[in-house]
C-alpha cells in the first residue's frame, strides 16, 4: 500500500508541473522530493517518470497514477472532514436565528442547560434556516412565524416590538404612534446583521435610504450625535439599555411586533426536551 504522503507529493508534482515548484509548495528540498518519487515507483512497481539530465516528467503511468491519487485523496479528505464535523456536532449546539434578539435570551440559557457544549450562533434568512435544520447545519433555529410541519417541534420563545427612535427635534417626535409610511422617504441609521428586520424596513419604506453601521458601539455613538431617525426594539433597549435622549415612538403596522418560535426536528426531541420545558 502506498503511503499517503507520497501520493500527495505526486499529486502536487502533477499540479505544479516541475520538481522545483512542487518542492517549494511542499516545503521540501528537490533531492528529498526526487527520492520520494523513486520510492513511490518502487512501491507501485512500474516507472512513473521520464527522466532526463535536467528534467523530470510524468509518463503515461505517472499521469494516471497522479489522477487516481488526486481522486483518492479527495475522498480521504472528505472522510476526515465528515468525522471532524460529526465530532464537533456532538460538542456544539448550532443555533440559527432570524434576528439578534433570540440570541440574547437563548445563548445564556443553552450555556446553563448544556454546560459542556459550545454554543454557535448565526443570523440568516428563514428559508436558509429551515434548509440548514434539515441538512444538519443547525440543531435549533428561531423563526418569527410558527412553522406548520409535522417534522418540527416548536414553541414560542419571546416577542419583540419595533419602534422608531427619533431625536427630540424631529418633526414627528411628539406623535403617540407612527406607521412606516409616515417616515418613508427619510434617511435612517441602521445596524447591520439584524435579520428579517432589515428586509422589513426596506420593504415597508421603499423610498428611504438606510445608512448601515457594522459596529454596535459606533452605531450608538452616531445615533447619539445624529439628527437622523433610527430604529430600536423593546428587547434591544432592555438588553443594551437606552442611554440616549431619543424618543421611542411605537410603530402601528402589524408587522412591527413579532413572536419568535424555537424550532428543532422531532428526532432531536430528547436532546432538547429540557430546553423546551424551561421555555
FIPAGU-450188 format. One record per residue: residue in one letter; x, y, z of N, C-alpha, C in turn. Coordinates in Angstrom, 2 decimals. Atoms other than C-alpha are relative to their C-alpha. Layout:
// residues N
  rest     n.c1     n.c2     n.c3    ca.c1    ca.c2    ca.c3     c.c1     c.c2     c.c3
     A        X        Y        Z        X        Y        Z        X        Y        Z
...
***
This chain:
// residues 279
  rest     n.c1     n.c2     n.c3    ca.c1    ca.c2    ca.c3     c.c1     c.c2     c.c3
     X     0.84    -1.20     0.00     0.00     0.00     0.00     0.88     1.25     0.00
     X    -0.79    -1.22     0.11     1.32     3.43    -0.94    -0.26     0.91     1.19
     X     0.14    -0.99    -1.06     1.98     5.96     1.79    -0.75     1.22    -0.52
     X     0.80    -1.15     0.44    -0.46     8.88     1.65     0.87     1.20    -0.35
     X    -0.83    -1.17     0.27     2.31    11.46     1.82     0.65    -0.07    -1.37
     X    -0.58     0.15     1.33     3.84    10.00    -1.36    -1.03     0.34    -1.08
     X     1.04    -0.31     0.97     0.53    10.23    -3.19    -0.27     1.50    -0.04
     X     0.20    -1.45    -0.03     0.10    13.84    -2.04     1.12     0.71    -0.76
     X    -1.13    -0.62     0.69     3.55    14.68    -3.34    -0.09    -0.23    -1.50
     X     0.19     0.26     1.43     2.82    13.01    -6.68    -1.07     0.91    -0.57
     X     1.08    -0.88     0.47    -0.45    14.94    -7.00     0.49     1.44    -0.10
     X    -0.56    -1.36     0.04     1.43    18.16    -6.19     0.92     0.16    -1.19
     X    -0.90    -0.07     1.16     4.05    17.38    -8.84    -0.79     0.20    -1.28
     X     0.83    -0.15     1.20     1.33    16.97   -11.46    -0.64     1.38    -0.05
     X     0.68    -1.30    -0.03    -0.44    20.15   -10.33     0.95     1.13    -0.34
     X    -0.90    -1.14     0.16     2.64    22.39   -10.31     0.96    -0.16    -1.18
     X    -0.68     0.18     1.27     4.40    20.84   -13.27     1.48    -0.22     0.04
     X    -1.46     0.17    -0.07     8.03    20.95   -12.15     0.39    -0.46     1.39
     X    -0.52     0.48    -1.28    10.08    19.37    -9.41     0.28     1.16     0.94
     X    -0.37    -1.14    -0.84    11.29    22.73    -8.16    -1.24     0.69     0.58
     X     1.21    -0.67    -0.47     7.82    24.29    -7.95    -0.73    -0.87     1.02
     X     0.69     0.89    -0.93     6.29    21.23    -6.27     0.74    -0.07     1.32
     X    -0.80     0.05    -1.23     9.16    21.03    -3.79    -0.19     1.26     0.83
     X     0.18    -1.27    -0.71     8.75    24.71    -2.91    -1.37     0.05     0.68
     X     1.34    -0.03    -0.57     5.00    24.35    -2.38    -0.15    -1.00     1.14
     X     0.08     1.03    -1.03     5.52    21.23    -0.27     1.00     0.22     1.14
     X    -1.03    -0.31    -1.00     8.34    22.83     1.76     1.00    -1.15     0.15
     X    -1.00     1.06     0.05    10.74    20.08     0.70     1.16     0.46    -0.87
     X    -1.09    -0.23     0.94    14.13    20.11    -0.94    -0.26    -0.83    -1.25
     X     0.19     0.77     1.25    14.26    18.94    -4.56     0.55    -1.41     0.11
     X    -0.50     1.38    -0.14    16.50    15.97    -3.73    -0.93    -0.88     0.83
     X     0.89     0.79    -0.85    14.10    14.85    -0.99    -1.25    -0.40    -0.78
     X     1.17     0.32     0.79    11.11    15.06    -3.33     0.33    -1.02    -1.07
     X    -0.42     0.96     1.03    13.01    13.23    -6.06     0.15    -1.41     0.59
     X    -0.14     1.31    -0.64    13.89    10.42    -3.63    -1.36    -0.60     0.31
     X     1.34     0.50    -0.33    10.27    10.14    -2.54    -0.74    -0.50    -1.23
     X     0.64     0.46     1.22     9.12     9.83    -6.13     0.58    -1.35    -0.46
     X    -0.60     1.31     0.29    11.59     6.97    -6.67    -0.58    -1.06     0.93
     X     0.58     0.95    -0.95    10.22     5.33    -3.52    -1.40    -0.38    -0.42
     X     1.36     0.28     0.44     6.69     5.64    -4.87     0.02    -0.96    -1.19
     X    -0.13     0.91     1.15     7.75     4.00    -8.14     0.29    -1.43     0.47
     X    -0.34     1.33    -0.51     9.26     1.11    -6.16    -1.21    -0.66     0.66
     X     1.17     0.57    -0.67     6.08     0.66    -4.11    -1.05    -0.44    -1.02
     X     1.01     0.35     1.01     3.84     0.66    -7.20     0.52    -1.09    -0.92
     X    -0.60     1.05     0.81     6.26    -1.44    -9.21     0.07     0.29    -1.48
     X    -0.11    -0.39     1.41     6.16     0.47   -12.51     0.63     1.39    -0.06
     X    -0.55    -1.36     0.12     8.02     3.55   -13.79    -1.11     1.02    -0.19
     X     0.99    -1.07     0.05     6.06     6.78   -13.36     0.54     1.25    -0.69
     X    -0.61    -1.22     0.50     8.53     9.31   -14.77     0.90    -0.28    -1.19
     X    -1.04    -0.04     1.03    10.63    10.10   -17.79     1.07     0.94     0.54
     X    -1.07    -0.78    -0.59    13.97    11.31   -16.51     1.03     0.36    -1.05
     X    -1.13    -0.46     0.80    16.49    13.40   -18.37     0.96     0.71     0.95
     X    -1.03    -0.56    -0.87    19.55    15.20   -17.08    -0.52     1.13     0.87
     X     0.47    -1.16    -0.75    17.77    18.38   -16.02    -1.52     0.08     0.10
     X     1.46    -0.06     0.04    14.13    17.40   -16.19    -0.62    -1.31     0.46
     X     0.77     1.15    -0.46    11.60    15.09   -14.60    -1.43     0.20    -0.48
     X     1.36    -0.10     0.53     8.29    14.41   -16.36    -0.77    -1.27     0.30
     X     0.85     1.17    -0.17     5.37    12.10   -15.75    -0.17    -0.73    -1.33
     X     0.37     0.77     1.18     4.93     9.27   -18.23    -1.49    -0.34     0.10
     X     1.44     0.30    -0.01     1.50     7.80   -19.01    -0.41    -0.69     1.30
     X     0.29     0.63    -1.29     1.67     5.59   -15.91    -0.11     1.05     1.10
     X    -0.02    -1.03    -1.02     2.50     8.62   -13.82    -1.21     0.91    -0.06
     X     1.18    -0.86     0.15    -0.31    10.74   -15.25    -1.23    -0.69     0.57
     X     1.14     0.75    -0.53    -2.84     8.01   -14.48     0.07    -0.11     1.52
     X    -0.15     0.16    -1.45    -1.43     7.42   -11.01    -0.28     1.31     0.73
     X     0.22    -1.31    -0.63    -1.47    11.15   -10.21    -1.48     0.34     0.03
     X     1.43    -0.28     0.04    -5.10    11.45   -11.28    -0.76    -0.88     0.99
     X     0.63     0.89    -0.98    -6.13     8.40    -9.25     0.31     0.43     1.43
     X    -0.40    -0.48    -1.33    -4.18     9.77    -6.30    -0.82     1.22     0.40
     X     0.78    -1.20    -0.29    -5.99    13.10    -6.56    -1.41    -0.36     0.44
     X     1.35     0.41    -0.35    -9.38    11.41    -6.50    -0.05    -0.70     1.35
     X    -0.03     0.73    -1.27    -8.43     9.08    -3.64     0.23     0.95     1.17
     X    -0.29    -0.95    -1.07    -7.00    11.94    -1.57    -1.20     0.88     0.29
     X     1.20    -0.81    -0.18   -10.15    13.98    -2.14    -1.02    -0.75     0.84
     X     0.93     0.82    -0.77   -12.26    11.11    -0.81     0.47    -0.15     1.44
     X    -0.54     0.15    -1.35    -9.96    10.60     2.16    -0.16     1.29     0.79
     X     0.17    -1.29    -0.68   -10.01    14.31     2.99    -1.47     0.23     0.34
     X     1.43    -0.14    -0.26   -13.80    14.23     2.69    -0.44    -0.83     1.20
     X     0.30     0.84    -1.16   -13.98    11.36     5.17     0.47     0.67     1.28
     X    -0.55    -0.67    -1.18   -11.76    13.24     7.59    -0.87     1.18     0.41
     X     0.85    -1.15    -0.30   -13.94    16.34     7.30    -1.33    -0.44     0.60
     X     1.27     0.49    -0.54   -17.12    14.36     7.91     0.15    -0.47     1.44
     X    -0.24     0.46    -1.37   -15.63    12.76    11.01     0.19     1.18     0.94
     X    -0.20    -1.19    -0.83   -14.46    16.14    12.33    -1.31     0.74     0.24
     X     1.30    -0.66    -0.13   -17.89    17.65    11.62    -0.90    -0.76     0.97
     X     0.82     0.82    -0.91   -19.57    14.74    13.41     0.44     0.19     1.44
     X    -0.52    -0.19    -1.35   -17.29    15.10    16.41    -0.38     1.38     0.54
     X     0.34    -1.36    -0.42   -17.89    18.86    16.50    -1.48     0.11     0.31
     X     1.44    -0.08    -0.24   -21.65    18.35    16.28    -0.37    -0.60     1.35
     X     0.27     0.61    -1.30   -21.51    16.20    19.40     0.40     0.93     1.14
     X    -0.47    -0.93    -1.03   -19.80    19.04    21.27    -0.50     1.42    -0.23
     X     0.44    -1.34     0.36   -21.52    22.01    19.61    -1.50     0.02    -0.25
     X     1.39    -0.27     0.34   -25.07    23.31    19.54    -0.02     1.19    -0.95
     X     0.06    -1.06     1.00   -25.60    25.33    16.38    -1.40     0.58    -0.02
     X     1.28    -0.70    -0.07   -28.37    27.89    16.73    -0.07     1.02    -1.13
     X     0.22    -0.97     1.08   -29.59    29.71    13.62    -1.22     0.84     0.32
     X     1.09    -0.90    -0.38   -31.79    32.76    14.15    -0.31     0.97    -1.12
     X     0.46    -0.94     1.03   -33.78    35.21    12.05     0.25     1.45     0.41
     X    -0.25    -1.35    -0.52   -32.84    38.24    14.23     0.88    -0.14     1.24
     X    -0.93     0.11    -1.13   -30.39    39.06    17.05    -0.65    -0.31     1.34
     X     0.59     0.07    -1.34   -32.84    39.20    19.98    -0.05    -1.41     0.59
     X     0.04     1.33    -0.60   -33.33    35.42    20.41     1.38    -0.48     0.51
     X    -1.34     0.39    -0.46   -29.54    35.04    20.76     0.22     0.48     1.42
     X    -0.24    -0.59    -1.32   -29.52    37.33    23.80    -0.68    -0.80     1.10
     X     0.72     0.79    -1.00   -32.06    35.16    25.59     0.45    -1.44     0.03
     X    -0.22     1.45     0.07   -31.23    31.67    24.37     1.43    -0.42     0.28
     X    -1.40     0.40    -0.21   -27.42    31.67    24.48     0.32    -0.22     1.47
     X    -0.26     0.27    -1.42   -27.18    32.09    28.28    -0.77    -1.22     0.51
     X     0.80     1.14    -0.43   -29.98    29.54    28.74     0.61    -1.31    -0.47
     X    -0.64     1.21     0.53   -28.30    26.98    26.49     1.30    -0.30     0.75
     X    -1.24     0.20    -0.74   -24.98    27.50    28.26    -0.26    -0.55     1.40
     X     0.36     0.48    -1.34   -26.69    26.90    31.59    -0.48    -1.45    -0.03
     X     0.58     1.35     0.08   -28.56    23.78    30.49     0.97    -1.03    -0.57
     X    -0.94     0.92     0.65   -25.73    22.29    28.41     1.42     0.54     0.19
     X    -1.28    -0.65    -0.33   -22.51    23.43    30.16     1.21    -0.58    -0.71
     X    -1.15     0.60     0.67   -20.23    21.02    28.29     0.01     0.27    -1.50
     X     0.12    -0.24     1.43   -21.38    22.19    24.85     0.44     1.42    -0.36
     X    -0.29    -1.32     0.56   -20.10    25.07    22.73    -1.23     0.49    -0.75
     X     1.18    -0.57     0.66   -22.91    27.36    21.56     0.45     0.86    -1.18
     X    -0.35    -0.72     1.23   -22.56    28.58    17.98    -1.26     0.62    -0.59
     X     1.19    -0.69     0.50   -24.97    31.18    16.58     0.26     0.65    -1.35
     X    -0.09    -0.64     1.31   -25.69    32.60    13.15    -1.35     0.62    -0.35
     X     1.22    -0.68     0.47   -28.21    35.11    11.78    -0.08    -0.13    -1.51
     X     0.16     0.14     1.45   -29.57    34.35     8.33    -1.49    -0.02    -0.35
     X     1.38    -0.02     0.47   -32.73    34.20     6.23    -0.74    -1.27     0.42
     X     0.75     1.12    -0.55   -35.53    31.93     7.35    -0.08    -1.20    -0.94
     X    -0.04     1.14     0.92   -35.55    29.82     4.19     1.30    -0.79     0.19
     X    -1.28     0.66    -0.23   -31.86    29.09     4.84     0.02    -0.68     1.36
     X     0.07     0.62    -1.32   -32.61    28.35     8.49    -0.70    -1.35    -0.09
     X     0.74     1.25     0.14   -35.17    25.70     7.55     0.81    -1.04    -0.76
     X    -0.85     0.92     0.77   -32.84    24.19     4.97     1.14    -0.51     0.87
     X    -1.11     0.38    -0.87   -29.98    24.21     7.48    -0.43    -0.94     1.11
     X     0.51     0.91    -1.03   -32.15    22.49    10.09    -0.09    -1.41    -0.55
     X     0.17     1.32     0.60   -32.82    19.63     7.69     1.33    -0.64    -0.39
     X    -1.27     0.60     0.43   -29.24    19.22     6.46     1.02    -0.11     1.13
     X    -0.90     0.17    -1.13   -27.72    19.30     9.94     0.89     1.18     0.31
     X    -0.81    -1.19    -0.27   -26.14    22.74     9.76    -0.38     0.63     1.34
     X     0.49    -0.50    -1.29   -28.29    23.81    12.72    -0.74    -1.11     0.73
     X     0.83     0.89    -0.82   -29.72    21.79    15.59    -1.27     0.71     0.47
     X     1.13    -0.82    -0.43   -32.01    24.65    16.63    -0.08     1.23    -0.89
     X     0.17    -1.26     0.72   -33.47    27.59    14.73    -1.11     0.81     0.66
     X     1.06    -0.88    -0.48   -35.61    30.58    15.64    -0.59     0.73    -1.20
     X     0.73    -0.66     1.08   -38.27    31.87    13.22    -0.96     1.02     0.60
     X     0.99    -0.93    -0.53   -40.67    34.78    13.52    -1.41    -0.34    -0.53
     X     1.32     0.53     0.29   -43.58    32.60    12.45    -0.03    -1.44     0.48
     X     0.14     1.37    -0.46   -44.95    29.26    13.59     0.02    -0.94    -1.20
     X    -0.09     0.88     1.17   -43.87    26.55    11.12    -1.03    -1.13     0.09
     X     1.02     1.04     0.04   -46.69    24.22    10.13     0.57    -1.22    -0.72
     X    -0.61     1.19     0.58   -44.88    20.94     9.60     0.10    -1.07     1.08
     X     0.02     1.08    -0.99   -45.22    17.58    11.34     1.40    -0.46     0.40
     X    -1.37     0.41    -0.32   -41.44    17.11    11.30     0.65     0.88     1.06
     X    -0.60    -0.96    -0.93   -40.86    20.04    13.68    -0.64    -0.07     1.38
     X     0.51    -0.35    -1.32   -41.21    20.70    17.36     0.30     1.48     0.18
     X    -0.23    -1.43    -0.15   -41.68    24.39    18.06    -0.75     0.52     1.21
     X     0.65    -0.66    -1.11   -42.54    26.61    20.97     0.34     1.48    -0.02
     X    -0.26    -1.44    -0.06   -42.86    30.35    21.49     1.16     0.27     0.96
     X    -1.17    -0.28    -0.84   -39.66    31.82    22.90     0.24     1.50     0.16
     X    -0.16    -1.44    -0.22   -40.32    35.55    23.12    -0.71     0.83    -1.05
     X     0.59    -0.96     0.93   -41.72    38.61    21.43     0.95     1.19    -0.14
     X    -0.80    -1.21     0.19   -40.18    41.81    20.07    -0.83     1.02    -0.75
     X     0.76    -1.09     0.63   -41.68    45.16    19.12     0.97     1.07    -0.49
     X    -0.86    -0.99     0.63   -40.07    47.65    16.76    -0.54     1.41     0.25
     X     0.33    -1.41    -0.22   -40.00    51.41    17.48     0.82     0.87    -0.95
     X    -0.83    -1.06     0.56   -38.89    54.50    15.64     0.74     0.66     1.15
     X    -0.81    -0.70    -1.00   -36.05    56.09    17.60     0.32     1.38    -0.58
     X    -0.07    -1.33     0.60   -36.33    59.81    16.94     0.69     1.00     0.93
     X    -0.54    -1.09    -0.82   -34.28    62.81    18.12    -1.13     0.94     0.41
     X     1.08    -0.88    -0.48   -36.39    65.27    20.15    -0.38     1.09    -1.00
     X     0.28    -1.08     0.96   -36.12    67.82    17.33    -0.70    -0.48    -1.26
     X     0.64     0.52     1.20   -37.66    65.52    14.74    -1.45     0.49    -0.06
     X     1.33    -0.58     0.21   -40.92    66.84    13.27    -1.13    -0.88     0.54
     X     1.04     0.93    -0.45   -42.83    63.72    14.38     0.29    -0.60     1.37
     X    -0.43     0.58    -1.28   -41.15    63.12    17.73    -1.09     0.00     1.06
     X     1.04    -0.11    -1.02   -44.26    64.11    19.69    -1.24    -0.84    -0.32
     X     1.14     0.84     0.35   -46.58    61.68    17.92    -0.09    -1.21     0.94
     X     0.18     1.15    -0.89   -48.07    58.91    20.06     0.37    -1.30    -0.69
     X    -0.35     1.19     0.78   -47.53    56.34    17.28     0.09     0.40    -1.46
     X    -0.21    -0.30     1.42   -46.46    56.27    13.63     0.00    -1.30    -0.80
     X    -0.11     1.14     0.90   -46.64    53.95    10.64     1.27     0.11    -0.82
     X    -1.17    -0.04     0.87   -43.82    53.02     8.31    -0.17     1.06    -1.08
     X     0.23    -0.95     1.11   -45.43    55.14     5.60     0.18     1.45     0.45
     X    -0.16    -1.37    -0.48   -45.26    58.24     7.82     1.43     0.51    -0.16
     X    -1.39    -0.41     0.10   -41.45    58.24     7.63     0.67    -0.52    -1.28
     X    -0.56     0.49     1.25   -40.99    56.61     4.24     0.58     1.17    -0.81
     X    -0.68    -1.04     0.74   -38.51    58.69     2.26     1.11     0.68     0.79
     X    -1.06    -0.57    -0.82   -36.35    59.78     5.20     1.20    -0.94     0.06
     X    -1.21     0.81    -0.18   -32.77    58.60     5.66     0.04    -0.52     1.43
     X    -0.02     0.65    -1.30   -32.29    56.16     8.54     1.39    -0.57     0.30
     X    -1.16     0.74    -0.49   -29.37    54.90    10.59    -0.47    -1.41     0.32
     X     0.43     1.39    -0.17   -29.47    51.10    10.67     1.19    -0.88     0.33
     X    -1.03     0.98    -0.31   -27.42    48.37    12.29    -0.03    -1.13    -1.04
     X    -0.06     1.18     0.85   -26.22    45.51    10.11    -0.32    -1.24     0.83
     X     0.22     1.28    -0.67   -26.90    41.87    10.97    -1.22     0.05     0.92
     X     1.23    -0.01    -0.80   -30.47    42.46    12.18    -1.06    -0.92    -0.59
     X     0.89     1.02     0.52   -32.00    39.66    10.15    -1.19     0.55    -0.76
     X     1.18    -0.34     0.78   -35.55    39.98     8.86    -0.44     1.45     0.22
     X     0.36    -1.40    -0.23   -35.94    43.46    10.43     0.51     0.89    -1.14
     X    -0.56    -0.79     1.11   -33.67    44.84     7.68    -0.90    -0.11    -1.23
     X     0.84     0.20     1.19   -35.78    43.30     4.91    -1.36     0.66     0.17
     X     1.28    -0.63    -0.25   -38.95    44.53     6.55     0.08     1.51    -0.19
     X    -0.15    -1.46     0.13   -37.69    48.12     6.79     0.12     0.41    -1.46
     X    -0.18    -0.32     1.43   -36.58    48.13     3.15    -1.30    -0.19    -0.76
     X     1.26     0.27     0.71   -39.87    46.62     2.01    -1.08     1.02     0.36
     X     1.06    -0.90    -0.45   -42.10    48.90     4.08     0.32     1.47    -0.27
     X    -0.41    -1.39     0.24   -40.08    52.06     3.36     0.86     0.06    -1.26
     X    -0.76     0.12     1.24   -39.05    51.76    -0.29     0.68     1.29    -0.45
     X    -0.58    -1.27     0.43   -38.22    55.46    -0.65     1.04     0.52     0.98
     X    -0.98    -0.43    -0.99   -35.92    55.66     2.36     1.39    -0.49    -0.36
     X    -1.39     0.40     0.15   -32.15    55.46     2.38     0.50    -0.46     1.36
     X    -0.45     0.58    -1.26   -30.51    53.28     5.03     1.52     0.04     0.07
     X    -1.44    -0.13    -0.22   -27.05    54.09     6.35     0.43    -1.07     0.99
     X    -0.29     1.20    -0.77   -25.65    50.79     7.61     1.27     0.16     0.82
     X    -1.16     0.04    -0.89   -23.29    50.52    10.58     0.22    -1.43     0.48
     X    -0.31     1.38    -0.35   -21.49    47.28    11.44     0.34    -0.20     1.47
     X    -0.46     0.12    -1.38   -20.23    48.00    14.95    -1.03     0.63     0.94
     X     1.05    -0.48    -0.90   -22.69    48.37    17.83     0.43     1.28     0.73
     X    -0.48    -1.17    -0.73   -20.55    50.87    19.77    -0.02     1.24    -0.91
     X    -0.02    -1.11     0.96   -20.05    53.03    16.66    -1.42     0.44    -0.32
     X     1.39    -0.32     0.31   -23.74    52.83    15.85    -0.62     0.85     1.12
     X     0.58    -0.75    -1.12   -24.74    54.02    19.34     0.58     1.42     0.07
     X    -0.62    -1.33    -0.03   -22.24    56.89    19.17    -0.58     0.90    -1.08
     X     0.55    -0.79     1.11   -23.56    58.03    15.79    -1.45     0.38     0.29
     X     1.39    -0.28    -0.33   -27.18    57.74    16.92    -0.09     1.14     1.00
     X     0.05    -1.04    -1.03   -26.48    59.89    19.98     0.35     1.39    -0.55
     X    -0.45    -1.29     0.53   -24.86    62.58    17.84    -0.78     0.45    -1.23
     X     0.63    -0.27     1.29   -27.13    62.43    14.79    -1.44     0.51     0.15
     X     1.40    -0.43     0.06   -30.42    64.07    13.84    -0.83    -0.95    -0.87
     X     0.72     0.95     0.83   -31.33    61.11    11.63    -0.79    -0.98     0.87
     X     0.74     1.02    -0.74   -34.02    58.68    12.79     0.68    -1.36    -0.11
     X    -0.49     1.37     0.02   -33.17    55.09    13.59    -1.11    -0.89     0.54
     X     0.97     0.93    -0.58   -34.93    52.01    14.93     0.53    -0.51     1.33
     X    -0.36     0.73    -1.21   -34.95    50.32    18.30    -1.10    -1.02     0.25
     X     1.04     0.95    -0.41   -36.84    47.44    19.86    -0.05    -0.04     1.52
     X     0.11     0.12    -1.45   -38.12    46.80    23.35     1.06    -0.96     0.54
     X    -0.98     0.97    -0.46   -35.79    43.80    23.61     1.42     0.58    -0.02
     X    -1.33    -0.61     0.08   -32.71    45.74    22.46     0.18     1.03     1.10
     X    -0.09    -0.99    -1.07   -33.48    48.54    24.91     0.19    -0.67     1.36
     X    -0.15     0.73    -1.26   -33.80    46.01    27.71     1.39    -0.60     0.12
     X    -1.30     0.68    -0.04   -30.58    44.24    26.75     1.16     0.98     0.06
     X    -1.11    -0.95     0.09   -28.35    47.22    25.87    -0.22     1.25     0.85
     X     0.31    -1.24    -0.67   -30.14    49.96    27.76    -0.28     1.09    -1.02
     X     0.33    -1.10     0.89   -31.42    53.19    26.27     0.51     1.29     0.63
     X    -0.66    -1.13    -0.66   -28.95    55.87    27.34    -0.17     1.31    -0.76
     X     0.13    -1.23     0.78   -29.71    58.35    24.57    -1.25     0.76     0.41
     X     1.19    -0.79    -0.32   -32.25    61.16    24.86    -1.04    -0.10    -1.10
     X     0.95     0.18     1.10   -34.13    59.82    21.87    -1.38    -0.41     0.50
     X     1.39     0.34    -0.31   -37.87    59.34    21.85    -0.38    -1.25    -0.76
     X     0.40     1.27     0.61   -39.18    55.83    21.20    -1.48     0.08    -0.36
     X     1.38    -0.13     0.47   -42.31    56.02    19.07    -0.47    -1.35    -0.55
     X     0.49     1.29     0.50   -44.35    52.81    18.58    -0.39     0.07    -1.47
     X     0.37     0.11     1.41   -44.92    51.64    15.01    -1.32    -0.77    -0.07
     X     1.36     0.56    -0.01   -48.56    50.87    14.26    -0.19    -1.18    -0.94
     X     0.15     1.11     0.94   -48.01    48.40    11.40     0.05    -1.33     0.74
     X     0.10     1.31    -0.66   -48.91    44.86    12.37     1.34    -0.74     0.00
     X    -1.27     0.74     0.13   -45.53    43.53    11.15     1.06     0.47     0.99
     X    -1.01    -0.56    -0.90   -43.70    45.71    13.70     0.06    -0.71     1.35
     X    -0.04     0.80    -1.22   -44.49    43.26    16.51    -0.02    -1.48    -0.38
     X    -0.13     1.39     0.41   -43.40    39.64    16.19     0.11    -0.91     1.22
     X    -0.21     1.06    -0.98   -43.43    36.42    18.18     1.00    -0.98    -0.57
     X    -1.03     0.93     0.44   -40.41    34.13    17.97    -0.34    -1.43     0.41
     X     0.23     1.41    -0.26   -40.56    30.34    17.79     1.31    -0.77    -0.12
     X    -1.18     0.87     0.01   -37.77    27.95    18.71    -0.40    -1.33    -0.62
     X     0.37     1.18     0.79   -37.76    25.00    16.30     1.15    -0.99    -0.04
     X    -0.95     1.07     0.25   -35.99    21.66    16.16    -0.74    -1.13    -0.71
     X     0.62     1.16     0.62   -36.59    18.42    14.30    -0.52    -0.94     1.09
     X     0.58     0.92    -0.98   -38.77    15.86    16.08     1.01    -1.04     0.47
     X    -0.98     1.03    -0.37   -35.87    13.42    16.04     0.96     0.49     1.09
     X    -0.88    -0.56    -1.04   -33.97    15.79    18.39    -0.78     0.37     1.26
     X     0.85    -0.33    -1.13   -36.80    15.97    20.90     0.66    -0.33     1.33
     X    -0.62     0.40    -1.26   -34.91    14.07    23.61     1.17     0.90     0.35
     X    -1.18    -0.82    -0.27   -31.77    16.16    23.21    -0.37     1.37     0.57
     X     0.34    -1.36    -0.40   -33.58    19.47    23.68    -1.30     0.09     0.81
     X     1.22     0.00    -0.79   -36.56    18.40    25.76     0.08     0.88     1.24
     X    -0.19    -0.82    -1.20   -35.13    20.10    28.85    -0.13     1.49    -0.33
     X     0.09    -1.40     0.43   -34.79    23.39    26.96    -1.44     0.39    -0.24
     X     1.38    -0.34     0.32   -38.36    23.27    25.72    -0.85     0.08     1.26
     X     0.73    -0.07    -1.26   -39.64    22.59    29.24     0.22     1.33     0.70
     X    -0.31    -1.28    -0.64   -37.86    25.68    30.56    -0.72     1.14    -0.70
     X     0.67    -1.07     0.74   -39.31    27.84    27.78    -1.51    -0.04     0.19
***
